[in-house]
Amino acid sequence: MARRRKRRKKLSVVRRVKRPARYFNCPVCHEPTLTIDFKKSDDKPATKIAIVRCGSCGLNLTMEVPEVYERVDVYGIVVDKAHSGELEEALEAATADEASSEAENVEEEEGAELPTEEEVRY
């Protein structure tokens, strides 16, 4: 008499869900350090505020976008602005503001005198 054949177990295929990217390539410095975060907008109910930051070149943008936009959509807007030249103008204005504020801080620090050794207690 013959044996009964064993049935083969069917292996289930595990499909991984691809999640949207957290970090994007910066259109200015081309490093993968661009992050996009969202805040709720208090002004308009159907919009939210997108905050775009680059960790290497210091790019920092805020813009109002529709509530249905995801990170990828905002990244597309940032890349479009970079190619049209609007992003460079914003960066130049931001660096000029930072330079003037740093100059003011240096002037304030120069006016302050350092304490002597007797005044400082170790």
N, C-alpha and C positions, 0 to 999 in steps of 0.2 A: 504494500500500500504506500502511496505517496503522501508526503507531508503537504500541509497547507502552505501556500505562499504567504510571506509576510507582506503587509501593505506598506508602501513607502510613505513616510510622513511628508506632507507638503510643507515646504519652508515658506514662511511668510516674508515678503519683501518689505523691509522697513524703508520708507521714503522719508528723507529728511526735508523739512520745510526750510526753504531759503529765507533768511531774514534780511531785511533791508540793511544796507551798510551803515555803520555808526561813524566811520571816518571816511572822508573823501579827500581827493587830491586837491590841494590849494591851487587856484588858477594863477596866483602870483608867484609863489615859490616852488610849485610842483611837488611839494612834500605831502605825504598822506596824513596830515595832521589837522584837517579842517573838520570841525564839529558843528552841528546845527542843533540848537535846542529851541523849545517853544515855551511861550508864556501866554496866559489868557489875556485878551485885550478887554479892558474895562470900558472903553469908549463904545465900541461897536460889538454887538453880540455875534455876528457872523464872521468875525476875523480873529486872528491870533497874531502874536508878535514872534517873529523868527529872529533868533540871535545866532549869528554866524561868527565863529572864532577860529583863527589859525594859531596853533601852538608854536610854530617856528618863526613866521614872519610878523606876527602881531596883528594880522587883519582882524578887524572887529566891526561888524555891521549889524544893524537892527532894522527890520522892515516889517510892515504889516502885510499879511498874506491872508487869503481866504481860509476858513477853518478846515476845508477839505484837503488842503495841501499837505503833503508829506515831506520828509527830509529831501528826497530825490527831486521833488518839484522846486524846492527852494534852491537846491544846488544848481539846477538848470538856470534859474534866474541869476544867480551869482556868476556863473560862467558866461552867460549872455552879457551881463554888465562888464565883465572883464574884457571880453572881446570887442565891445563897443567903445571902451575907453572910459566909461563912467566910474568904474571901480578905481582906476588909477588916480582920477581927480579926487575921489573921496579919500584915498590913502595919502595923497599929498597934503590935503587940508588937515587930516588927522595928525600927520607928523609935524606940520607947522604948529598946530595947537600944542602938541606935546613939547616941542622945542621951546616955545614961549613960556609954558608953565614950568619947565625945568630951569629956565633962565631966572624966572622969578624966585624959585626955591633956592637957587644958588645965591642970589642977591640977599635973601633973607638970612641964609646961613652965614654969609660973610660978615654980617653985622653982629652976629652973636659971638661973644667971647667964650673961649674955652676955660673951664675952671682950672685953677692951679693945683699943684700936687697937695698942698696943705688943705685945700677945700675938699678934695676927693678922699674919702675914707675907704680903705681897702679891707 
